[in-house]
């Protein structure tokens, strides 16, 4: 009997772990790093490298809740489109591994946690939390009516470094706005690269994107321009932030090289590496910023 109970317990544990893995894949938890580096650098600079534990905890919870809730909502809203697209038909909701109702419930819980965390930080964060929720909720619908969807995603991601600064100081400043601009333009740039994969599908189904609006060649030029502007914003931040030294500038050079690599990997006639260029290389970019930026705060 004891062995049977142990077997049931292990089976239940495996089931829970399996569901947790499915949810982690559903919301692309590994992509959390895209804005994490900008948020962490902003928070540490705002606090002089010595954030209060409570601020660190509630800001971290707000960030993770916002990011997870936004991605869950996006998956639920796009479930029917994903099911029709051969590239995305294997995602969890179209495949039936997770229901839209479960995903929306997860999103709602995350958004409630975001509001609660914002309230625990300071009144400014609480006051601005509805704006963040509006951006996170609205982005999922933008591909249905505007080719500016990539920039809306970028602005949504830019809330991370600006919000991290506000969590510490309760005030706006130029440096977090520059980090936010870099985050926004960098994200929009690699999202355009990602969008080239679905150019034919989006065109056939009346969906909006910069590749559909301007064509593949011009879209890649716009993506490169966004990345150049992102580098300029990051350059301005580094010049204004006294804590940024040699390590940051080494990271900056590496980030520029990785962006150049992304644009060599994707061309109008060669888009098979678009996901590798937009996601995997961008993960390396963000980790490089996180590593070099954070080290410079303390060294």
Residue pairs with C-beta under 8 A, 6 or more apart in sequence:
22 92
22 97
22 98
23 98
23 106
24 30
25 92
26 71
26 72
26 75
26 91
26 92
26 93
26 98
26 103
27 67
27 68
27 71
27 72
27 75
27 106
28 71
29 68
30 283
31 71
31 279
31 283
32 64
32 67
33 283
33 286
33 287
33 290
34 157
34 187
34 282
34 283
34 286
35 63
35 67
35 157
35 160
35 161
35 183
35 187
35 286
36 63
36 160
36 286
36 290
37 286
37 287
37 289
37 290
37 293
38 157
38 160
38 161
38 179
38 180
38 182
38 183
38 286
38 289
39 59
39 63
39 160
39 161
39 163
39 164
40 164
40 290
40 293
40 294
41 161
41 179
41 289
41 290
41 293
41 294
41 297
42 160
42 161
42 162
42 164
42 165
42 175
42 176
42 179
43 51
43 55
43 56
43 59
43 164
43 165
43 167
43 168
44 51
44 293
44 294
44 297
45 165
45 175
45 241
45 243
45 297
46 164
46 165
46 167
46 168
46 169
46 176
47 55
47 168
48 243
49 243
49 297
49 298
51 59
51 168
54 120
55 121
55 167
55 168
58 117
58 120
58 121
58 167
59 117
59 121
59 163
59 164
59 167
59 168
61 113
61 117
62 113
62 114
62 117
62 118
62 121
62 125
62 163
62 167
63 160
63 163
63 164
65 110
65 111
65 113
65 114
65 117
66 110
66 111
66 114
66 132
66 136
66 159
66 160
67 160
68 106
68 110
69 106
69 107
69 108
69 109
69 110
69 111
69 113
69 114
69 136
70 107
70 136
70 137
70 139
70 140
70 156
72 103
72 104
72 106
72 107
72 110
73 103
73 104
73 107
73 136
73 137
73 140
74 139
74 140
75 82
75 91
75 92
75 93
75 103
76 93
76 100
76 103
76 104
76 107
77 140
77 141
78 88
78 140
79 93
79 94
79 100
79 103
81 88
81 205
81 207
82 88
82 89
82 91
82 93
82 94
83 89
83 93
83 94
84 201
84 205
85 198
85 201
86 201
87 197
87 198
87 201
88 94
89 95
92 98
93 99
93 100
93 103
111 133
111 136
114 129
114 132
114 133
115 126
115 129
115 133
118 125
118 126
118 128
118 129
119 125
119 126
119 129
121 166
121 167
122 166
122 167
122 170
123 170
124 166
124 170
124 171
125 163
125 166
125 167
125 170
128 163
128 166
132 156
132 159
132 163
135 152
135 155
135 156
135 159
136 156
138 152
139 149
139 152
139 153
139 156
142 148
142 149
142 152
142 153
142 208
143 149
143 202
143 207
143 208
143 209
144 207
144 208
145 208
146 152
146 208
147 208
147 209
147 210
147 212
147 213
147 214
149 208
149 209
150 187
150 188
150 191
150 192
150 195
150 209
150 210
151 184
151 188
153 187
153 188
153 191
154 183
154 184
154 185
154 186
154 187
154 188
154 191
155 184
157 183
157 184
157 187
158 180
158 181
158 183
158 184
158 187
159 180
160 180
160 183
161 176
161 179
161 180
161 183
162 172
162 176
162 177
162 179
162 180
164 176
165 172
165 173
165 175
165 176
165 179
166 172
166 176
174 240
175 237
175 240
175 241
178 233
178 234
178 236
178 237
178 240
179 233
179 234
179 237
181 229
181 230
181 233
182 230
182 231
182 233
182 234
182 237
183 230
184 230
185 226
185 227
185 229
185 230
185 233
186 226
186 227
186 230
186 259
186 282
186 285
188 223
188 226
189 223
189 224
189 226
189 227
189 230
189 259
190 223
190 227
190 262
190 277
190 278
190 279
190 281
190 282
191 278
192 209
192 210
192 211
192 219
192 220
192 222
192 223
192 226
193 220
193 223
193 262
193 263
193 266
193 274
193 277
193 278
194 274
194 275
194 278
194 279
195 202
195 209
195 210
195 211
195 219
196 211
196 216
196 219
196 220
196 266
196 271
196 274
197 271
197 274
197 275
198 207
198 209
199 209
199 211
199 212
199 216
199 271
201 207
202 208
202 209
202 211
202 212
203 212
209 219
210 219
210 222
210 223
211 219
213 219
214 222
216 268
216 271
217 268
220 263
220 266
220 267
220 268
223 263
224 263
227 259
227 262
227 263
230 259
231 252
231 255
231 256
231 259
234 252
234 255
234 289
235 252
237 244
238 244
238 248
238 249
238 252
243 296
243 297
244 293
244 296
245 296
245 299
246 296
247 292
247 293
247 295
247 296
247 299
248 292
248 293
248 296
250 292
251 288
251 289
251 291
251 292
251 293
252 292
254 288
254 292
255 285
255 288
255 289
258 281
258 284
258 285
258 288
259 285
261 277
261 281
262 277
262 278
262 281
262 282
263 277
265 273
265 274
265 276
265 277
265 281
266 273
266 274
266 277
266 278
